[in-house]
Amino acid sequence: MKELKNTTANYALRLPRSLKTEVERLAARYGISVNQFITTAVAEKVSVMKTSEFFLECNKKADFTVFHRILNRPDGEPPQPGDEFHDSLG
């Protein structure tokens, strides 16, 4: 199997001066480079967007009739056999 190498790509980024100043200030405060700060920020945004997509897909497959039936049990009855989560996203 071919070994995967860590590769990087360059991207020219234009930021408003005020945002660049704030990024520099925060990066210095946390003892990291501006590049590391921006890379982490982009990674966090990608993660948030992918998580949102995951939950949107889950929502499409949800059976809300069953959800409401379970949610509205009398006297706050605890979960019953068959209430388990089943990952249908595969």
Secondary structure, DSSP 8 states (H G I E B T S, - for coil): ----------------HHHHHHHHHHHHHTT--HHHHHHHHHHHHHHHHHHHHHHHHHHHH--HHHHHHHHT-GGG----TT--------
